């Protein structure tokens, strides 16, 4: 089972808000699970497994796999942002040097 299928089974056609209320989870928290911004802790994983009608092991595997995949994506994004930051800083330094020349010449 995938994480997406787990969430789908938990939702059972209900809205995020209705499902969160039924589970006793704050709506923002459950929404963050749906959007993969955060993943449930152990007790919430058990709750989601029961709601989805699956065994806990299957839920743990689905959540763990999704969390690992999201972390890999996060690492790639961090590396790309780091490279972009270095390039941007170099560009900014070059612009500052050019600006100093222009402002010195203009005076």
N, C-alpha and C positions, 0 to 999 in steps of 0.2 A: 504494500500500500504506500502511496506517496503522501506527502504532507498535504498537498492540495486535496486529495481524496479524503483524508482524515478530516480536514476542515469542512469539506462538503458534507460529509456524513454527520458531523456535529451540527451544522446549520440546518440540515433536513428541510431546506426550502424556506426557512425563517430568515428574517432580517438579522443583521449583526446585533442590533440593539435588543431584539426579542430573545435571541439566543443567549446573549450576555446576561440578561435579566433572569432567564430560566436557570442558568448555571450559577448565578450569584457572583459573577465576575464583573468588575467595572467595564462599561461599554468601551472606553478608550483602550483598556488593556486587551480585551478580546479583539478589538479592531486591529491592534498592533500585531496580534498573532496572525490574523487573516492576511495582513499586508506584509508579513514576514519582517517587520521591523524589530520584533522581539519574539522569543520563543517561550513556551510555557515551562515552568519549573516542574519538579517531580510531582508535587501534589496536584497541580493543574493538569499535568499529563494524564494522571490517573482519572481525573474528572472528565477530561475530554474522551479518553478511551471508553469509559462507561457510557457516556452520552452517545458516542458513535456506535456502541455495541460491538467493540472489538477488544481483543486481549491487550493488556498493558504492554507486553513485549513488542507487539506490532506498532503500537503508538510511539513507543520510545525509539524504535528503529526509524520510523518515518520522520519524527521530529529531529533526531540526531543527524540523519542524512541531510535534511533540508538546512539545518543549522551549519553543518560543515560546508555545504555548497555555497551558502550565503557568505560565510567567512572567507572562502576562496575568492569569491567575487569582490569582497571588500578589500582583500589584499591586493588584487589587481588594480582596483580603483585607487588605492593609496599610492601604489607605485607610479601609476600614470599621473596622478596629481602632483607627486613629488617631482617628476620630470618636468611637468608643465610649470611648476613653481620656479624651478631653476631657470628654465627658458625665459619665463616672464621677468624674473629678477634681472637677468642679463639684458633683456630688451629695455627694461626700465633704466638700468645704469647707462646704457648707450644713449637713451633719450635725454637723460639728465646731463650728460656730457655735452650733447648737441645743444641743449637749452642754455647751458652756461656759456657756450660760445656765442650763441645768438644774442643773449642778453648783454654780454661784454661788448660785442660789436655794436649793439644798438646804443650804448651809452656814449 
